[in-house]
Amino acid sequence: MIRETLINFLNKKKPRKEKKRETHQTGPVSNLCNSTTFYIKTHRQNPKPSISLSLSLSPSTMDFDKLCIDDGFAADRLFNQGFSYTYDDVIFLPHFIDFPTDAVDLRTNLTRNLSLSLPIVSSPMDTVTESSMAVSMASLGGIGILHYNNTPSEQSSLIRSVKSRRLPFITDLPPSVSPSDQISSADDFGSSPCVLVTAESGRLLGFVARSDWEARSDARDAPAKDLMRPSPPSVTASCDFERTAEFLAREALDFVPTVDDDGVVVDLVTKGDVERVRRHPRLGVPPTVGEDGRFLVGAAVGTREEDKRRLEELVKAGADVVVLDSSQGNSIYQIEMIKHVKRTYPGLDVIGGNVVTAYQAENLIQAGVDGLRVGMGSGSICTTQEVCAVGRGQATAVYKVASIAARSGVPVIADGGIGNSGHIVKALVLGASTVMMGSFLAGSHEAPGVYEFRDGSRVKKYRGMGSLEAMKKGSDARYLGDTSKLKVAQGVVGAVADKGSTLNFIPYTMHAVKQGFQDLGASSLKSAHDLLRSSVLRLEVRSGAAQVEGGVHGLVKYEKKLF
């Protein structure tokens, strides 16, 4: 019956009872998906030819790659119909699973020369990525790109902060005083169990414990040197987390400072920190470190003449990759900056963008970029498409740019529009090598800013770099508006809910991405890209009703948790 249905489907006839007739085979005619042979059979009682398919349908021997029935759309066909699609507009059709979820390998390239264990990048926004986020991203196997809405020296200091650490978090250092200073109030301790006593050079001399200060009636009038305990045992900042935790346990300490080569305190690790980190899930992938064992970190720069001086400072501080930050990267300013970077620092990888078309991408590839950042107006706080009437749906943009970039071996970063793990799957399968996230990471413990309560919810500020508030600090250069007398916003200021630590929710997110790859029959990013380009993976456009049906619906009340 299956054989008859297939044959009649190909002949576009209704099924009918087959009569016994003598036939002879005249030879192959064509291929179905370049894998299955057709034959014409001419019936001697009826000279009208019909098509017959030679195919074994035994379940034990069925080759699903060869059983290629026309279903869904190939990506090349779908994205060449004149529509601009977002991630939510499209859906992948499932393929064939022959491997477990844990076999999915998400290793990838950020640029031509830099590899990552996970395809995650934090966005260079001043409410997303500073040193704490960059350390977290690198410890997870991704990378952070430090924003440049600050002075060159401040940005360079953030790079040095990341490079000086090996722990998967950055703690708030205890306050420090000189030996002659007085500790006049309990508020001077903040939330720390101690106050550090340091020399003018920053070298640790000792510490004043909160319990000792509270026990002394004359503590407010005594200099710190009379209250301090000797400097506690310390470990070098180059020690990784496990070695630091082992030292704490072996020495039976409540906390241990980590110090650099000059004896300056970099971090303070407590027993509570160790317990908290060990509760976080682990993906079992190595952190993103260089040959010296230090975390890799990127930095954003502009395309103005003064940014060349900033770039020099960033390179001296140890930046591993630079991102030329522009809302529209196909400009003479960026092309000249790319050439300057490659000429002056030939060993430094440079990422260009943002772009959304093959034409834009090709210009920057010809200029010498090592990676491309894709997206224009797709971020949750971005209003570029609304204000300037330019941009592109992110799914279409990623596919189009990745298609042209793949010919030159240039990795693509899908920047913007990431709201859930499904969006990450779509971005990566459509051709991106990594995804850059802003709102997805904003509101986490590692994001800059302080928490506040609004309408009973714990939130952190999140703003677009095109907002007027951010432009006043210098980000208007990103929109080529720093010399304009009038400032027009291309972003907004908002707030996002407390998400907890990235060390906790990113591993769950990445496991969900692995499950998506498994459903598609792709065991790696390369496998996914190959399946898409060979038209094995198929897509469809979702109607508005289909999008509603694909989410939670029909409930009066529900609680949505990823883990």
Disulfide bonds with the S-S distance in Angstrom:
Cys33-Cys68 2.26
